[in-house]
Amino acid sequence: MDFAWSEADREFETELCGFLDSALPAFRAQWAEVSLHDGPNADGLNVDGLNVDGLNVDGLARGVMGAMEKRRAWQRRLQADRWAAILWPEAWGGRAATVSQHVIYTQTMARYRTPGIFNANGIVQIGPAIIEWGTDEQRARWLPGILEATDHWCQLFSEPHAGSDLAALRTTAILNETGDAYVLNGVKTWISSAQIAQWGMGLMRTDPTAIARGRQHDGITMFVIDMRTPGITISPIREITGEELFCEVVFDNVVVPVGDRLGDENAGWIVSMGALGKERVGSAGQAISMANDLQRLLLTAREVNPGALEDPFIRDRVARLHMQIEFTQGLIARALAKVLGGDQGWPEVPLSKLQWGEIALALAELALDVLGPEALLLKGVSGAIDDGLWARNYVWQRYTTIGAGPTEVQKNIIADRALRLER
Ligand SMILES: Cc1cc2nc3c(=O)[nH]c(=O)nc-3n(C[C@H](O)[C@H](O)[C@H](O)COP(=O)(O)OP(=O)(O)OC[C@H]3O[C@@H](n4cnc5c(N)ncnc54)[C@H](O)[C@@H]3O)c2cc1C
């Protein structure tokens, strides 16, 4: 691995740290009353690897609106100094950051444990897709609302029978007879935060014959959809955590103007690939977040159950996790060195994703063993440690083996492309 930050990268990091040193303490003091885990990827444990706009919508009773207002305020504070959307071009309020600056950014934000932003999907995936594929009119219409945290956005990709195999999607968008609008019918599922989104970016099937012809990647088109359009029914799904992060979204003859199509008809697969690729680059801060989480666990254990840390088996697990996290940081650096050298960042990228899933689960399980039975108590129950954070994390972290590409699919990629195993 031949790798070093450039002078420009170092200056970028210094400027970012200077900003955070001055802005973050004041922001934290102002928002101190909003709980650490009023949203899964607020300041708490490392749970935002997907750049999911995680939110805790438990009947709105657990302060989600407070958390969302906090996120809105933090995004606006960042953007006041052009730190919200660093990948966007300068003309649209960004910094046109390089890949290495993006890695520095995600790692630095993780190190400082910054709050979550109002709409990570909008900033990281949807905004760049609009910049790349939208018309000038569409950019002017949608980008300011994303950047200024005015509108919340969701991503409408997965369907009940199209997840890992996304190109199998069947929600149709058929041009009407007058040719001025598409009519949408079908079901999307696992759509994060759809219940509070004003807009959704969604992949729809404009050529229903493509699947039968064995060309399922063709005949897909990307749309921007006003989530308040008649015919859209949004039903939150209750998760194992007791929260309602995701929704099912049903389209029943929903009319979407032709002008809200993003890119050409039947070009949606290419548009979506850019968005999904950006989701993966964003995971570079994960190793730092996991290291933070391990440190936080050890500090809590010293307070509530110090005897557990004398147990040789526990010590062994802590040491293994520490080494796995260090190893993952090495993998990320190696992937970056390859990308900067003009190569593909794999197999390191799928390997890092595998590592992240495994470490997050191991850490969640270790927490319950180290902290003792009280760690199982949920938020609001008397005696719960960190107000139920570890109990929630234990069930929530299952998502790391599914989101941003399930574990089995990553293994397939590694078997195919790195090990070149026969099928
Ligand atoms: C936290 C979170 C947030 C999400 N937010 C959104 C969102 O905002 N918008 C959205 O559109 N989607 C969202 N999703 C959905 C996500 O994209 C899908 O869950 C993911 O693509 C997997 O699809 P699936 O759930 O249908 O599982 P499936 O693809 O059905 O997989 C089920 C199981 O089969 C295995 N499997 C599948 N294919 C293969 C294969 N070829 N070989 C071996 N094993 C295989 C998988 O590894 C998995 O274990 C979110 C998911 C999570 C966890």
The ligand as a Gaussian input file, in Angstrom:
#p B3LYP/6-31G(d) Opt

LIG

0 1
 C      -31.790000      -0.124000       7.965000
 C      -32.301000      -0.315000       6.576000
 C      -32.783000       0.772000       5.854000
 C      -33.283000       0.595000       4.572000
 N      -33.766000       1.693000       3.916000
 C      -34.233000       1.546000       2.653000
 C      -34.724000       2.685000       1.930000
 O      -34.766000       3.812000       2.448000
 N      -35.162000       2.501000       0.669000
 C      -35.154000       1.273000       0.067000
 O      -35.526000       1.197000      -1.105000
 N      -34.708000       0.159000       0.729000
 C      -34.259000       0.271000       2.015000
 N      -33.819000      -0.842000       2.702000
 C      -33.977000      -2.164000       2.098000
 C      -32.667000      -2.781000       1.666000
 O      -32.189000      -2.150000       0.525000
 C      -32.968000      -4.285000       1.468000
 O      -33.289000      -4.841000       2.720000
 C      -31.770000      -4.988000       0.894000
 O      -31.565000      -4.609000      -0.440000
 C      -31.978000      -6.535000       0.948000
 O      -33.161000      -6.897000       0.309000
 P      -34.269000      -7.791000       1.019000
 O      -34.560000      -7.228000       2.369000
 O      -35.391000      -7.957000       0.057000
 O      -33.583000      -9.195000       1.265000
 P      -33.336000     -10.333000       0.176000
 O      -32.625000      -9.764000      -1.002000
 O      -34.608000     -11.056000      -0.063000
 O      -32.353000     -11.255000       0.972000
 C      -32.814000     -12.165000       1.970000
 C      -31.672000     -13.080000       2.331000
 O      -31.264000     -13.837000       1.175000
 C      -29.879000     -13.644000       0.919000
 N      -29.622000     -13.587000      -0.502000
 C      -30.230000     -12.789000      -1.420000
 N      -29.700000     -12.984000      -2.641000
 C      -28.746000     -13.926000      -2.499000
 C      -27.844000     -14.570000      -3.411000
 N      -27.832000     -14.249000      -4.716000
 N      -26.982000     -15.482000      -2.908000
 C      -26.974000     -15.794000      -1.573000
 N      -27.816000     -15.236000      -0.666000
 C      -28.684000     -14.320000      -1.122000
 C      -29.547000     -12.298000       1.554000
 O      -28.182000     -12.193000       1.902000
 C      -30.424000     -12.327000       2.807000
 O      -29.807000     -13.041000       3.831000
 C      -33.310000      -0.694000       3.978000
 C      -32.832000      -1.793000       4.703000
 C      -32.333000      -1.620000       5.982000
 C      -31.844000      -2.814000       6.725000

